[in-house]
Amino acid sequence: MISPALYPSRMTVEVLLFGPERAAVGADRVRVPLADERTCAALRAGLAAAAPALAPALATARFAVNSRFVADSYGIGEGDEVALIGMVSGG
């Protein structure tokens, strides 16, 4: 996990969206400001505020940071590529 102390007190994370989440928002990305806590958990809360249309998906969606699935406790760094990956099914 990345130490939040390594970053300025505020940063903006650009979250890439795909599939139903992208359609719900009507955009392929959402910019979310983060203050003191720079974890995926804080990002999840910030996304709910920045894009209320994502609320139904946020409980089950996962984050990928730099092409790797991560836990909500994972620290996000300046310049990281972050994607919200919704639930998928198939057969």
N, C-alpha and C positions, 0 to 999 in steps of 0.2 A: 504494500500500500504506500502511496506517495504521501509524504508529510505535508499537511496544509501550510505549514510554516514556510515552505519554499516558494509560496506564491503571494502576490499582492492581495490585499484584503477583498478585492472584488474582481471577478472575471466573468466573461460570457461564454457559455458553451453552446455550440451549434450541434443540434441533435438531428441526425438523418432519420427520415421516416420512410416506410415501405408499406405496400399493400393497403389493407383497410385503415391503418392509422394515417397513412398519407391521404387517403380519400376523405377521412373524417375531418382532417384539418384543411384540406385543399391546398397543401403545399408539400414540398419534398423535404423540408427542414423547418425546425423551430429554434429560435435563439432564446436561451434561458440564462438570466443573470444569476450568479451564485455569489454569496457573500462569504461568511466565515467558514462554513462547512462545504468542502468541495468533494463530496462523495456522491455515488450514484443514488443513495437514499435521498440526499438533499436535491439532487437533480430530478428525481421522481416527483417530489413535492413541488418543485419549481415548474415542472411540466404541467402539473394539474392546474396551476394558477395561470400559466402562460397560454395554455391550449386546453380549455375545459372540454373540448370535444374528445380528447384522449382519455378522459376519466374512466370510461368503461374498460379500456384496455390496460391501464396502468397497473392494476392488481396482478395481472398474469404475465405482462410483457417482461422481457429481459433486456439488459443493456449489453452491448458489445463495445468494448473500448479497444481501438487499434486492432480490430478484427478478431478479438477474443472475448468470449462471454465472461462476464465478471459478476461478482456478488454486489449487493447494494452497499457494502462497506468499502468497496474499492475507491481509492482516491483518484480524482480526475485532475490531470495536469494541463497546463496551457498548451494548446496545439494538439491535444489528443483528438482522434477521430472517434466520435460517439454515435452509435446507432441504437434506436429503439426497435427491438425485434418482437413483434407480436406473436401470439400463439398461432401455430400452423398445424394443419392436419393433412393427411393424405393417405393414400393407400397404394 
